[in-house]
Amino acid sequence: MLTIIELKKRVVAFWSKEMQKDLEQIKVIKIDATPDGWLARVQITEQNDYFKKLGCPPIFDRNIYDTTLNRTGEIVGFCTEAEREKDKESEEEKM
């Protein structure tokens, strides 16, 4: 059985290696057990692309991502918090 610390390390490693984020940008803010595994909520500090394109001084956003892990701790998906809410609303509308 995986510990919360091991899950956190896996999530941070995923975002730093696979998604090429600096460790200083990554903050795991929540880990919950789900029927299929785990859901980790991560805050990523990222430069705002819109203002960057305008040539403004760096302005940073704190974006929230949900990272899904299966029971063995393998990362099987991720999405922004906003995307997850849209999917949830769409499912409710279908009912």
Disulfide bonds with the S-S distance in Angstrom:
none
